[in-house]
Amino acid sequence: MDADDYMRQGLDAAAIGVLQTHADLGDMRALNALARIRLQRRQYDQALALYERAAKTGHADSQAVLASLYEQGRATEINADEMWYWLREAAASGHIGARMNMALYLLEDGQSREDQVAGA
C-alpha cells in the first residue's frame, strides 16, 4: 500500500508516516503532499520548511505554493522578493498557473511598457 491508498482508507497517521518516510528520502511529491497536510493543519513552520525543501529540488507545484505563501503572508511574513523568486522558478519549471500569474502581474496598470509587453 502506498500513501494514497492509506489516505483513501482514512488511515491518516499511517499515510503521514509513509509520506514522512518518503519525504526523509527526498521524494519531492511526498514533501509536497506532507507540506500540504501541514498547511491544512495550520502547522505553518513545518509546512514552510517542507515546501522550501521540495521547491529547492525543482518541484514546480511547491515553488508555486511557496510564492503564494510569501505573497499572502501565510506561514511566513509577506516578502515580495521571495514571492517573485519562487514565482519565476515555478514558471521556469513549467507551472502553468505560475506563468499565468506572472503575466497578470506584468499586465497590471502601473507596470512599465517592457513589463506589459513581457506579460502579453
Biopython code that builds the backbone (N, CA, C, O; Angstrom):
import numpy as np
from Bio.PDB.StructureBuilder import StructureBuilder

atoms = [
    (1, "MET", "N", (0.838, -1.179, 0.000)),
    (1, "MET", "CA", (0.000, 0.000, 0.000)),
    (1, "MET", "C", (0.886, 1.246, 0.000)),
    (1, "MET", "O", (1.887, 1.300, 0.713)),
    (2, "ASP", "N", (0.517, 2.234, -0.793)),
    (2, "ASP", "CA", (1.263, 3.487, -0.768)),
    (2, "ASP", "C", (0.461, 4.537, 0.003)),
    (2, "ASP", "O", (-0.635, 4.258, 0.490)),
    (3, "ALA", "N", (1.010, 5.728, 0.107)),
    (3, "ALA", "CA", (0.392, 6.781, 0.929)),
    (3, "ALA", "C", (-1.013, 7.126, 0.444)),
    (3, "ALA", "O", (-1.907, 7.357, 1.259)),
    (4, "ASP", "N", (-1.221, 7.163, -0.878)),
    (4, "ASP", "CA", (-2.554, 7.487, -1.396)),
    (4, "ASP", "C", (-3.583, 6.450, -0.973)),
    (4, "ASP", "O", (-4.720, 6.789, -0.647)),
    (5, "ASP", "N", (-3.174, 5.173, -0.980)),
    (5, "ASP", "CA", (-4.087, 4.114, -0.539)),
    (5, "ASP", "C", (-4.480, 4.320, 0.919)),
    (5, "ASP", "O", (-5.651, 4.193, 1.276)),
    (6, "TYR", "N", (-3.501, 4.636, 1.757)),
    (6, "TYR", "CA", (-3.791, 4.885, 3.172)),
    (6, "TYR", "C", (-4.755, 6.063, 3.329)),
    (6, "TYR", "O", (-5.695, 6.007, 4.122)),
    (7, "MET", "N", (-4.509, 7.135, 2.559)),
    (7, "MET", "CA", (-5.348, 8.329, 2.668)),
    (7, "MET", "C", (-6.790, 8.004, 2.261)),
    (7, "MET", "O", (-7.734, 8.440, 2.920)),
    (8, "ARG", "N", (-6.960, 7.239, 1.174)),
    (8, "ARG", "CA", (-8.302, 6.887, 0.721)),
    (8, "ARG", "C", (-9.035, 6.061, 1.772)),
    (8, "ARG", "O", (-10.255, 6.159, 1.904)),
    (9, "GLN", "N", (-8.296, 5.254, 2.514)),
    (9, "GLN", "CA", (-8.915, 4.411, 3.531)),
    (9, "GLN", "C", (-9.066, 5.139, 4.865)),
    (9, "GLN", "O", (-9.572, 4.571, 5.833)),
    (10, "GLY", "N", (-8.633, 6.379, 4.911)),
    (10, "GLY", "CA", (-8.801, 7.163, 6.123)),
    (10, "GLY", "C", (-7.795, 6.849, 7.208)),
    (10, "GLY", "O", (-8.005, 7.219, 8.364)),
    (11, "LEU", "N", (-6.723, 6.184, 6.874)),
    (11, "LEU", "CA", (-5.698, 5.854, 7.868)),
    (11, "LEU", "C", (-4.666, 6.970, 7.889)),
    (11, "LEU", "O", (-3.527, 6.802, 7.451)),
    (12, "ASP", "N", (-5.094, 8.107, 8.408)),
    (12, "ASP", "CA", (-4.314, 9.334, 8.358)),
    (12, "ASP", "C", (-2.914, 9.182, 8.942)),
    (12, "ASP", "O", (-1.937, 9.573, 8.304)),
    (13, "ALA", "N", (-2.803, 8.629, 10.126)),
    (13, "ALA", "CA", (-1.495, 8.516, 10.783)),
    (13, "ALA", "C", (-0.562, 7.619, 9.974)),
    (13, "ALA", "O", (0.625, 7.914, 9.833)),
    (14, "ALA", "N", (-1.096, 6.539, 9.453)),
    (14, "ALA", "CA", (-0.270, 5.638, 8.652)),
    (14, "ALA", "C", (0.182, 6.315, 7.368)),
    (14, "ALA", "O", (1.336, 6.189, 6.959)),
    (15, "ALA", "N", (-0.740, 7.036, 6.734)),
    (15, "ALA", "CA", (-0.404, 7.743, 5.500)),
    (15, "ALA", "C", (0.671, 8.788, 5.748)),
    (15, "ALA", "O", (1.616, 8.920, 4.970)),
    (16, "ILE", "N", (0.520, 9.517, 6.822)),
    (16, "ILE", "CA", (1.518, 10.542, 7.148)),
    (16, "ILE", "C", (2.864, 9.888, 7.429)),
    (16, "ILE", "O", (3.905, 10.428, 7.055)),
    (17, "GLY", "N", (2.851, 8.745, 8.077)),
    (17, "GLY", "CA", (4.102, 8.013, 8.328)),
    (17, "GLY", "C", (4.783, 7.604, 7.035)),
    (17, "GLY", "O", (6.000, 7.732, 6.904)),
    (18, "VAL", "N", (4.004, 7.110, 6.076)),
    (18, "VAL", "CA", (4.563, 6.735, 4.781)),
    (18, "VAL", "C", (5.103, 7.964, 4.067)),
    (18, "VAL", "O", (6.205, 7.936, 3.519)),
    (19, "LEU", "N", (4.329, 9.039, 4.074)),
    (19, "LEU", "CA", (4.789, 10.275, 3.447)),
    (19, "LEU", "C", (6.071, 10.776, 4.092)),
    (19, "LEU", "O", (6.998, 11.197, 3.401)),
    (20, "GLN", "N", (6.120, 10.730, 5.420)),
    (20, "GLN", "CA", (7.306, 11.208, 6.134)),
    (20, "GLN", "C", (8.534, 10.390, 5.751)),
    (20, "GLN", "O", (9.614, 10.945, 5.549)),
    (21, "THR", "N", (8.370, 9.074, 5.651)),
    (21, "THR", "CA", (9.485, 8.204, 5.262)),
    (21, "THR", "C", (10.001, 8.586, 3.886)),
    (21, "THR", "O", (11.208, 8.711, 3.680)),
    (22, "HIS", "N", (9.084, 8.771, 2.946)),
    (22, "HIS", "CA", (9.489, 9.148, 1.588)),
    (22, "HIS", "C", (10.051, 10.566, 1.543)),
    (22, "HIS", "O", (10.999, 10.833, 0.805)),
    (23, "ALA", "N", (9.479, 11.465, 2.317)),
    (23, "ALA", "CA", (9.995, 12.841, 2.381)),
    (23, "ALA", "C", (11.413, 12.848, 2.934)),
    (23, "ALA", "O", (12.272, 13.583, 2.445)),
    (24, "ASP", "N", (11.658, 12.034, 3.951)),
    (24, "ASP", "CA", (13.001, 11.951, 4.531)),
    (24, "ASP", "C", (14.026, 11.466, 3.511)),
    (24, "ASP", "O", (15.212, 11.783, 3.608)),
    (25, "LEU", "N", (13.557, 10.694, 2.532)),
    (25, "LEU", "CA", (14.437, 10.197, 1.472)),
    (25, "LEU", "C", (14.568, 11.198, 0.324)),
    (25, "LEU", "O", (15.294, 10.957, -0.641)),
    (26, "GLY", "N", (13.851, 12.335, 0.438)),
    (26, "GLY", "CA", (13.959, 13.394, -0.564)),
    (26, "GLY", "C", (12.958, 13.309, -1.692)),
    (26, "GLY", "O", (13.124, 13.989, -2.705)),
    (27, "ASP", "N", (11.921, 12.496, -1.553)),
    (27, "ASP", "CA", (10.890, 12.387, -2.587)),
    (27, "ASP", "C", (10.119, 13.703, -2.659)),
    (27, "ASP", "O", (9.457, 14.098, -1.698)),
    (28, "MET", "N", (10.209, 14.377, -3.803)),
    (28, "MET", "CA", (9.580, 15.690, -3.974)),
    (28, "MET", "C", (8.068, 15.631, -3.801)),
    (28, "MET", "O", (7.483, 16.509, -3.167)),
    (29, "ARG", "N", (7.433, 14.610, -4.356)),
    (29, "ARG", "CA", (5.974, 14.509, -4.256)),
    (29, "ARG", "C", (5.542, 14.282, -2.814)),
    (29, "ARG", "O", (4.529, 14.826, -2.373)),
    (30, "ALA", "N", (6.305, 13.481, -2.081)),
    (30, "ALA", "CA", (5.979, 13.244, -0.671)),
    (30, "ALA", "C", (6.176, 14.522, 0.144)),
    (30, "ALA", "O", (5.368, 14.838, 1.017)),
    (31, "LEU", "N", (7.254, 15.254, -0.146)),
    (31, "LEU", "CA", (7.486, 16.525, 0.543)),
    (31, "LEU", "C", (6.327, 17.478, 0.305)),
    (31, "LEU", "O", (5.839, 18.119, 1.235)),
    (32, "ASN", "N", (5.887, 17.568, -0.947)),
    (32, "ASN", "CA", (4.782, 18.461, -1.294)),
    (32, "ASN", "C", (3.487, 18.018, -0.610)),
    (32, "ASN", "O", (2.767, 18.849, -0.057)),
    (33, "ALA", "N", (3.190, 16.729, -0.644)),
    (33, "ALA", "CA", (1.955, 16.224, -0.023)),
    (33, "ALA", "C", (1.967, 16.446, 1.482)),
    (33, "ALA", "O", (0.960, 16.850, 2.062)),
    (34, "LEU", "N", (3.097, 16.185, 2.107)),
    (34, "LEU", "CA", (3.218, 16.380, 3.549)),
    (34, "LEU", "C", (3.120, 17.865, 3.904)),
    (34, "LEU", "O", (2.519, 18.226, 4.916)),
    (35, "ALA", "N", (3.703, 18.711, 3.081)),
    (35, "ALA", "CA", (3.606, 20.163, 3.296)),
    (35, "ALA", "C", (2.156, 20.617, 3.214)),
    (35, "ALA", "O", (1.712, 21.434, 4.021)),
    (36, "ARG", "N", (1.420, 20.090, 2.244)),
    (36, "ARG", "CA", (0.007, 20.449, 2.087)),
    (36, "ARG", "C", (-0.797, 20.056, 3.333)),
    (36, "ARG", "O", (-1.650, 20.813, 3.796)),
    (37, "ILE", "N", (-0.514, 18.869, 3.864)),
    (37, "ILE", "CA", (-1.192, 18.413, 5.086)),
    (37, "ILE", "C", (-0.848, 19.333, 6.251)),
    (37, "ILE", "O", (-1.729, 19.740, 7.009)),
    (38, "ARG", "N", (0.428, 19.657, 6.391)),
    (38, "ARG", "CA", (0.857, 20.543, 7.492)),
    (38, "ARG", "C", (0.221, 21.925, 7.354)),
    (38, "ARG", "O", (-0.154, 22.533, 8.357)),
    (39, "LEU", "N", (0.097, 22.423, 6.141)),
    (39, "LEU", "CA", (-0.531, 23.729, 5.928)),
    (39, "LEU", "C", (-2.016, 23.671, 6.289)),
    (39, "LEU", "O", (-2.533, 24.576, 6.944)),
    (40, "GLN", "N", (-2.698, 22.614, 5.867)),
    (40, "GLN", "CA", (-4.113, 22.458, 6.194)),
    (40, "GLN", "C", (-4.334, 22.381, 7.703)),
    (40, "GLN", "O", (-5.363, 22.825, 8.213)),
    (41, "ARG", "N", (-3.366, 21.819, 8.405)),
    (41, "ARG", "CA", (-3.478, 21.691, 9.854)),
    (41, "ARG", "C", (-2.922, 22.911, 10.574)),
    (41, "ARG", "O", (-2.796, 22.917, 11.799)),
    (42, "ARG", "N", (-2.595, 23.928, 9.817)),
    (42, "ARG", "CA", (-2.055, 25.189, 10.342)),
    (42, "ARG", "C", (-0.742, 25.001, 11.103)),
    (42, "ARG", "O", (-0.450, 25.736, 12.046)),
    (43, "GLN", "N", (0.030, 24.026, 10.687)),
    (43, "GLN", "CA", (1.369, 23.794, 11.227)),
    (43, "GLN", "C", (2.341, 24.509, 10.289)),
    (43, "GLN", "O", (3.104, 23.892, 9.545)),
    (44, "TYR", "N", (2.275, 25.839, 10.362)),
    (44, "TYR", "CA", (2.905, 26.686, 9.350)),
    (44, "TYR", "C", (4.417, 26.549, 9.258)),
    (44, "TYR", "O", (4.959, 26.503, 8.154)),
    (45, "ASP", "N", (5.103, 26.482, 10.375)),
    (45, "ASP", "CA", (6.564, 26.366, 10.316)),
    (45, "ASP", "C", (6.978, 25.096, 9.591)),
    (45, "ASP", "O", (7.886, 25.111, 8.760)),
    (46, "GLN", "N", (6.299, 23.989, 9.915)),
    (46, "GLN", "CA", (6.612, 22.717, 9.272)),
    (46, "GLN", "C", (6.259, 22.757, 7.790)),
    (46, "GLN", "O", (7.021, 22.274, 6.952)),
    (47, "ALA", "N", (5.102, 23.332, 7.468)),
    (47, "ALA", "CA", (4.675, 23.424, 6.064)),
    (47, "ALA", "C", (5.674, 24.217, 5.245)),
    (47, "ALA", "O", (6.075, 23.788, 4.163)),
    (48, "LEU", "N", (6.074, 25.367, 5.754)),
    (48, "LEU", "CA", (7.009, 26.220, 5.030)),
    (48, "LEU", "C", (8.330, 25.495, 4.783)),
    (48, "LEU", "O", (8.868, 25.547, 3.677)),
    (49, "ALA", "N", (8.848, 24.828, 5.792)),
    (49, "ALA", "CA", (10.121, 24.108, 5.652)),
    (49, "ALA", "C", (10.013, 22.999, 4.606)),
    (49, "ALA", "O", (10.928, 22.801, 3.807)),
    (50, "LEU", "N", (8.901, 22.284, 4.615)),
    (50, "LEU", "CA", (8.712, 21.200, 3.651)),
    (50, "LEU", "C", (8.554, 21.737, 2.231)),
    (50, "LEU", "O", (9.140, 21.200, 1.291)),
    (51, "TYR", "N", (7.763, 22.792, 2.078)),
    (51, "TYR", "CA", (7.615, 23.404, 0.748)),
    (51, "TYR", "C", (8.961, 23.912, 0.238)),
    (51, "TYR", "O", (9.271, 23.751, -0.943)),
    (52, "GLU", "N", (9.754, 24.516, 1.101)),
    (52, "GLU", "CA", (11.065, 25.012, 0.683)),
    (52, "GLU", "C", (11.970, 23.873, 0.234)),
    (52, "GLU", "O", (12.669, 23.995, -0.772)),
    (53, "ARG", "N", (11.961, 22.762, 0.977)),
    (53, "ARG", "CA", (12.784, 21.604, 0.579)),
    (53, "ARG", "C", (12.373, 21.098, -0.795)),
    (53, "ARG", "O", (13.218, 20.849, -1.655)),
    (54, "ALA", "N", (11.064, 20.949, -0.997)),
    (54, "ALA", "CA", (10.583, 20.451, -2.285)),
    (54, "ALA", "C", (10.857, 21.464, -3.396)),
    (54, "ALA", "O", (11.250, 21.090, -4.501)),
    (55, "ALA", "N", (10.651, 22.737, -3.101)),
    (55, "ALA", "CA", (10.866, 23.786, -4.109)),
    (55, "ALA", "C", (12.324, 23.824, -4.550)),
    (55, "ALA", "O", (12.611, 23.999, -5.734)),
    (56, "LYS", "N", (13.234, 23.665, -3.617)),
    (56, "LYS", "CA", (14.660, 23.709, -3.943)),
    (56, "LYS", "C", (15.097, 22.533, -4.809)),
    (56, "LYS", "O", (16.134, 22.604, -5.469)),
    (57, "THR", "N", (14.320, 21.454, -4.814)),
    (57, "THR", "CA", (14.637, 20.314, -5.672)),
    (57, "THR", "C", (14.009, 20.465, -7.051)),
    (57, "THR", "O", (14.200, 19.608, -7.914)),
    (58, "GLY", "N", (13.252, 21.560, -7.271)),
    (58, "GLY", "CA", (12.667, 21.822, -8.573)),
    (58, "GLY", "C", (11.216, 21.418, -8.715)),
    (58, "GLY", "O", (10.696, 21.399, -9.831)),
    (59, "HIS", "N", (10.544, 21.094, -7.621)),
    (59, "HIS", "CA", (9.130, 20.701, -7.691)),
    (59, "HIS", "C", (8.292, 21.941, -7.970)),
    (59, "HIS", "O", (8.154, 22.817, -7.116)),
    (60, "ALA", "N", (7.726, 22.004, -9.191)),
    (60, "ALA", "CA", (7.033, 23.208, -9.658)),
    (60, "ALA", "C", (5.833, 23.580, -8.793)),
    (60, "ALA", "O", (5.633, 24.758, -8.497)),
    (61, "ASP", "N", (5.033, 22.603, -8.383)),
    (61, "ASP", "CA", (3.870, 22.914, -7.546)),
    (61, "ASP", "C", (4.304, 23.522, -6.217)),
    (61, "ASP", "O", (3.691, 24.477, -5.741)),
    (62, "SER", "N", (5.350, 22.977, -5.623)),
    (62, "SER", "CA", (5.850, 23.519, -4.355)),
    (62, "SER", "C", (6.383, 24.930, -4.536)),
    (62, "SER", "O", (6.196, 25.785, -3.669)),
    (63, "GLN", "N", (7.045, 25.177, -5.657)),
    (63, "GLN", "CA", (7.550, 26.514, -5.939)),
    (63, "GLN", "C", (6.398, 27.510, -6.054)),
    (63, "GLN", "O", (6.479, 28.624, -5.538)),
    (64, "ALA", "N", (5.331, 27.104, -6.730)),
    (64, "ALA", "CA", (4.175, 27.988, -6.901)),
    (64, "ALA", "C", (3.477, 28.252, -5.570)),
    (64, "ALA", "O", (3.079, 29.383, -5.292)),
    (65, "VAL", "N", (3.327, 27.219, -4.751)),
    (65, "VAL", "CA", (2.685, 27.403, -3.442)),
    (65, "VAL", "C", (3.548, 28.297, -2.568)),
    (65, "VAL", "O", (3.036, 29.169, -1.866)),
    (66, "LEU", "N", (4.848, 28.081, -2.612)),
    (66, "LEU", "CA", (5.759, 28.898, -1.816)),
    (66, "LEU", "C", (5.643, 30.365, -2.220)),
    (66, "LEU", "O", (5.635, 31.244, -1.358)),
    (67, "ALA", "N", (5.553, 30.636, -3.520)),
    (67, "ALA", "CA", (5.363, 32.018, -3.991)),
    (67, "ALA", "C", (4.080, 32.592, -3.410)),
    (67, "ALA", "O", (4.053, 33.740, -2.965)),
    (68, "SER", "N", (3.035, 31.807, -3.414)),
    (68, "SER", "CA", (1.751, 32.254, -2.872)),
    (68, "SER", "C", (1.832, 32.525, -1.372)),
    (68, "SER", "O", (1.259, 33.498, -0.882)),
    (69, "LEU", "N", (2.537, 31.670, -0.648)),
    (69, "LEU", "CA", (2.685, 31.869, 0.797)),
    (69, "LEU", "C", (3.413, 33.170, 1.099)),
    (69, "LEU", "O", (3.039, 33.902, 2.015)),
    (70, "TYR", "N", (4.457, 33.452, 0.321)),
    (70, "TYR", "CA", (5.189, 34.706, 0.520)),
    (70, "TYR", "C", (4.358, 35.917, 0.087)),
    (70, "TYR", "O", (4.481, 36.993, 0.673)),
    (71, "GLU", "N", (3.528, 35.749, -0.918)),
    (71, "GLU", "CA", (2.679, 36.854, -1.367)),
    (71, "GLU", "C", (1.610, 37.183, -0.326)),
    (71, "GLU", "O", (1.353, 38.354, -0.046)),
    (72, "GLN", "N", (0.994, 36.161, 0.240)),
    (72, "GLN", "CA", (-0.123, 36.338, 1.161)),
    (72, "GLN", "C", (0.304, 36.483, 2.614)),
    (72, "GLN", "O", (-0.495, 36.887, 3.460)),
    (73, "GLY", "N", (1.557, 36.158, 2.908)),
    (73, "GLY", "CA", (1.996, 36.195, 4.293)),
    (73, "GLY", "C", (1.443, 35.036, 5.110)),
    (73, "GLY", "O", (1.279, 35.151, 6.325)),
    (74, "ARG", "N", (1.157, 33.927, 4.453)),
    (74, "ARG", "CA", (0.703, 32.724, 5.158)),
    (74, "ARG", "C", (1.925, 31.865, 5.456)),
    (74, "ARG", "O", (2.736, 31.598, 4.569)),
    (75, "ALA", "N", (2.049, 31.444, 6.677)),
    (75, "ALA", "CA", (3.149, 30.597, 7.128)),
    (75, "ALA", "C", (4.465, 31.372, 7.239)),
    (75, "ALA", "O", (5.471, 30.839, 7.706)),
    (76, "THR", "N", (4.444, 32.622, 6.810)),
    (76, "THR", "CA", (5.637, 33.461, 6.855)),
    (76, "THR", "C", (5.200, 34.918, 6.684)),
    (76, "THR", "O", (4.019, 35.200, 6.486)),
    (77, "GLU", "N", (6.142, 35.816, 6.761)),
    (77, "GLU", "CA", (5.823, 37.222, 6.517)),
    (77, "GLU", "C", (5.726, 37.479, 5.019)),
    (77, "GLU", "O", (6.339, 36.771, 4.220)),
    (78, "ILE", "N", (4.961, 38.485, 4.648)),
    (78, "ILE", "CA", (4.890, 38.880, 3.238)),
    (78, "ILE", "C", (6.289, 39.295, 2.795)),
    (78, "ILE", "O", (6.969, 40.067, 3.471)),
    (79, "ASN", "N", (6.702, 38.767, 1.645)),
    (79, "ASN", "CA", (8.030, 39.063, 1.136)),
    (79, "ASN", "C", (7.956, 39.049, -0.392)),
    (79, "ASN", "O", (7.965, 37.984, -1.009)),
    (80, "ALA", "N", (7.884, 40.230, -0.993)),
    (80, "ALA", "CA", (7.728, 40.341, -2.443)),
    (80, "ALA", "C", (8.920, 39.759, -3.195)),
    (80, "ALA", "O", (8.746, 39.147, -4.248)),
    (81, "ASP", "N", (10.124, 39.942, -2.669)),
    (81, "ASP", "CA", (11.310, 39.407, -3.348)),
    (81, "ASP", "C", (11.258, 37.881, -3.419)),
    (81, "ASP", "O", (11.531, 37.290, -4.463)),
    (82, "GLU", "N", (10.904, 37.251, -2.296)),
    (82, "GLU", "CA", (10.794, 35.785, -2.272)),
    (82, "GLU", "C", (9.639, 35.322, -3.155)),
    (82, "GLU", "O", (9.747, 34.311, -3.849)),
    (83, "MET", "N", (8.534, 36.067, -3.126)),
    (83, "MET", "CA", (7.390, 35.718, -3.959)),
    (83, "MET", "C", (7.798, 35.691, -5.424)),
    (83, "MET", "O", (7.511, 34.727, -6.135)),
    (84, "TRP", "N", (8.473, 36.760, -5.881)),
    (84, "TRP", "CA", (8.883, 36.822, -7.285)),
    (84, "TRP", "C", (9.902, 35.745, -7.619)),
    (84, "TRP", "O", (9.852, 35.150, -8.696)),
    (85, "TYR", "N", (10.828, 35.493, -6.699)),
    (85, "TYR", "CA", (11.838, 34.466, -6.956)),
    (85, "TYR", "C", (11.176, 33.112, -7.207)),
    (85, "TYR", "O", (11.470, 32.442, -8.198)),
    (86, "TRP", "N", (10.274, 32.714, -6.293)),
    (86, "TRP", "CA", (9.650, 31.393, -6.418)),
    (86, "TRP", "C", (8.639, 31.354, -7.549)),
    (86, "TRP", "O", (8.443, 30.299, -8.152)),
    (87, "LEU", "N", (7.992, 32.464, -7.854)),
    (87, "LEU", "CA", (7.074, 32.503, -8.989)),
    (87, "LEU", "C", (7.843, 32.300, -10.290)),
    (87, "LEU", "O", (7.408, 31.554, -11.167)),
    (88, "ARG", "N", (8.989, 32.968, -10.410)),
    (88, "ARG", "CA", (9.828, 32.778, -11.607)),
    (88, "ARG", "C", (10.344, 31.349, -11.704)),
    (88, "ARG", "O", (10.374, 30.764, -12.787)),
    (89, "GLU", "N", (10.750, 30.792, -10.571)),
    (89, "GLU", "CA", (11.237, 29.405, -10.567)),
    (89, "GLU", "C", (10.128, 28.443, -11.000)),
    (89, "GLU", "O", (10.363, 27.544, -11.807)),
    (90, "ALA", "N", (8.926, 28.634, -10.466)),
    (90, "ALA", "CA", (7.798, 27.769, -10.820)),
    (90, "ALA", "C", (7.469, 27.900, -12.308)),
    (90, "ALA", "O", (7.225, 26.901, -12.985)),
    (91, "ALA", "N", (7.464, 29.124, -12.808)),
    (91, "ALA", "CA", (7.189, 29.349, -14.231)),
    (91, "ALA", "C", (8.253, 28.680, -15.095)),
    (91, "ALA", "O", (7.942, 28.049, -16.105)),
    (92, "ALA", "N", (9.510, 28.825, -14.687)),
    (92, "ALA", "CA", (10.605, 28.204, -15.435)),
    (92, "ALA", "C", (10.526, 26.680, -15.379)),
    (92, "ALA", "O", (10.993, 25.995, -16.290)),
    (93, "SER", "N", (9.933, 26.152, -14.309)),
    (93, "SER", "CA", (9.768, 24.704, -14.166)),
    (93, "SER", "C", (8.548, 24.195, -14.931)),
    (93, "SER", "O", (8.270, 22.995, -14.934)),
    (94, "GLY", "N", (7.816, 25.110, -15.583)),
    (94, "GLY", "CA", (6.688, 24.718, -16.405)),
    (94, "GLY", "C", (5.328, 24.789, -15.741)),
    (94, "GLY", "O", (4.350, 24.281, -16.291)),
    (95, "HIS", "N", (5.240, 25.410, -14.564)),
    (95, "HIS", "CA", (3.961, 25.504, -13.864)),
    (95, "HIS", "C", (3.081, 26.528, -14.579)),
    (95, "HIS", "O", (3.395, 27.717, -14.609)),
    (96, "ILE", "N", (1.975, 26.051, -15.154)),
    (96, "ILE", "CA", (1.089, 26.899, -15.956)),
    (96, "ILE", "C", (0.489, 28.030, -15.116)),
    (96, "ILE", "O", (0.444, 29.174, -15.569)),
    (97, "GLY", "N", (0.035, 27.727, -13.914)),
    (97, "GLY", "CA", (-0.552, 28.751, -13.051)),
    (97, "GLY", "C", (0.440, 29.857, -12.724)),
    (97, "GLY", "O", (0.078, 31.033, -12.686)),
    (98, "ALA", "N", (1.692, 29.478, -12.489)),
    (98, "ALA", "CA", (2.727, 30.473, -12.199)),
    (98, "ALA", "C", (2.971, 31.360, -13.418)),
    (98, "ALA", "O", (3.144, 32.571, -13.287)),
    (99, "ARG", "N", (2.983, 30.757, -14.589)),
    (99, "ARG", "CA", (3.171, 31.546, -15.810)),
    (99, "ARG", "C", (2.030, 32.538, -15.990)),
    (99, "ARG", "O", (2.244, 33.691, -16.363)),
    (100, "MET", "N", (0.813, 32.071, -15.719)),
    (100, "MET", "CA", (-0.353, 32.947, -15.847)),
    (100, "MET", "C", (-0.285, 34.076, -14.823)),
    (100, "MET", "O", (-0.548, 35.231, -15.159)),
    (101, "ASN", "N", (0.065, 33.756, -13.575)),
    (101, "ASN", "CA", (0.174, 34.790, -12.545)),
    (101, "ASN", "C", (1.225, 35.825, -12.901)),
    (101, "ASN", "O", (1.010, 37.023, -12.714)),
    (102, "MET", "N", (2.368, 35.367, -13.415)),
    (102, "MET", "CA", (3.403, 36.318, -13.822)),
    (102, "MET", "C", (2.880, 37.248, -14.907)),
    (102, "MET", "O", (3.092, 38.459, -14.850)),
    (103, "ALA", "N", (2.201, 36.683, -15.888)),
    (103, "ALA", "CA", (1.659, 37.502, -16.973)),
    (103, "ALA", "C", (0.661, 38.518, -16.429)),
    (103, "ALA", "O", (0.686, 39.683, -16.826)),
    (104, "LEU", "N", (-0.212, 38.090, -15.528)),
    (104, "LEU", "CA", (-1.206, 39.008, -14.970)),
    (104, "LEU", "C", (-0.553, 40.124, -14.167)),
    (104, "LEU", "O", (-0.966, 41.280, -14.264)),
    (105, "TYR", "N", (0.468, 39.789, -13.369)),
    (105, "TYR", "CA", (1.180, 40.826, -12.612)),
    (105, "TYR", "C", (1.828, 41.831, -13.555)),
    (105, "TYR", "O", (1.787, 43.038, -13.318)),
    (106, "LEU", "N", (2.425, 41.319, -14.625)),
    (106, "LEU", "CA", (3.136, 42.203, -15.542)),
    (106, "LEU", "C", (2.194, 43.071, -16.364)),
    (106, "LEU", "O", (2.586, 44.138, -16.838)),
    (107, "LEU", "N", (0.954, 42.620, -16.534)),
    (107, "LEU", "CA", (-0.020, 43.382, -17.309)),
    (107, "LEU", "C", (-0.775, 44.421, -16.488)),
    (107, "LEU", "O", (-1.544, 45.205, -17.045)),
    (108, "GLU", "N", (-0.569, 44.437, -15.180)),
    (108, "GLU", "CA", (-1.284, 45.381, -14.317)),
    (108, "GLU", "C", (-0.937, 46.828, -14.659)),
    (108, "GLU", "O", (0.148, 47.126, -15.159)),
    (109, "ASP", "N", (-1.880, 47.709, -14.378)),
    (109, "ASP", "CA", (-1.627, 49.138, -14.541)),
    (109, "ASP", "C", (-0.439, 49.541, -13.679)),
    (109, "ASP", "O", (-0.242, 49.008, -12.587)),
    (110, "GLY", "N", (0.327, 50.460, -14.167)),
    (110, "GLY", "CA", (1.459, 50.961, -13.410)),
    (110, "GLY", "C", (2.757, 50.229, -13.706)),
    (110, "GLY", "O", (3.830, 50.655, -13.278)),
    (111, "GLN", "N", (2.658, 49.129, -14.438)),
    (111, "GLN", "CA", (3.880, 48.411, -14.824)),
    (111, "GLN", "C", (4.504, 49.120, -16.020)),
    (111, "GLN", "O", (3.823, 49.819, -16.771)),
    (112, "SER", "N", (5.777, 48.932, -16.179)),
    (112, "SER", "CA", (6.464, 49.547, -17.317)),
    (112, "SER", "C", (5.960, 48.942, -18.621)),
    (112, "SER", "O", (5.382, 47.856, -18.645)),
    (113, "ARG", "N", (6.191, 49.660, -19.680)),
    (113, "ARG", "CA", (5.799, 49.162, -21.014)),
    (113, "ARG", "C", (6.504, 47.841, -21.308)),
    (113, "ARG", "O", (5.898, 46.919, -21.855)),
    (114, "GLU", "N", (7.778, 47.749, -20.945)),
    (114, "GLU", "CA", (8.527, 46.498, -21.151)),
    (114, "GLU", "C", (7.893, 45.327, -20.403)),
    (114, "GLU", "O", (7.767, 44.228, -20.943)),
    (115, "ASP", "N", (7.491, 45.578, -19.139)),
    (115, "ASP", "CA", (6.847, 44.518, -18.361)),
    (115, "ASP", "C", (5.523, 44.110, -18.971)),
    (115, "ASP", "O", (5.200, 42.923, -19.026)),
    (116, "GLN", "N", (4.750, 45.091, -19.434)),
    (116, "GLN", "CA", (3.462, 44.776, -20.040)),
    (116, "GLN", "C", (3.632, 43.971, -21.325)),
    (116, "GLN", "O", (2.842, 43.068, -21.597)),
    (117, "VAL", "N", (4.647, 44.288, -22.110)),
    (117, "VAL", "CA", (4.937, 43.515, -23.323)),
    (117, "VAL", "C", (5.340, 42.098, -22.933)),
    (117, "VAL", "O", (4.885, 41.130, -23.543)),
    (118, "ALA", "N", (6.188, 41.973, -21.925)),
    (118, "ALA", "CA", (6.609, 40.646, -21.470)),
    (118, "ALA", "C", (5.417, 39.849, -20.949)),
    (118, "ALA", "O", (5.330, 38.643, -21.178)),
    (119, "GLY", "N", (4.508, 40.508, -20.255)),
    (119, "GLY", "CA", (3.313, 39.843, -19.748)),
    (119, "GLY", "C", (2.411, 39.344, -20.846)),
    (119, "GLY", "O", (1.809, 38.277, -20.739)),
    (120, "ALA", "N", (2.322, 40.128, -21.909)),
    (120, "ALA", "CA", (1.472, 39.721, -23.033)),
    (120, "ALA", "C", (2.093, 38.535, -23.736)),
    (120, "ALA", "O", (1.535, 38.035, -24.713)),
]
sb = StructureBuilder()
sb.init_structure("model")
sb.init_model(0)
sb.init_chain("A")
sb.init_seg("    ")
for serial, (resi, resn, name, xyz) in enumerate(atoms, 1):
    if name == "N":
        sb.init_residue(resn, " ", resi, " ")
    sb.init_atom(name, np.array(xyz, "f"), 0.0, 1.0, " ", f" {name:<3s}", serial, name[0])
structure = sb.get_structure()
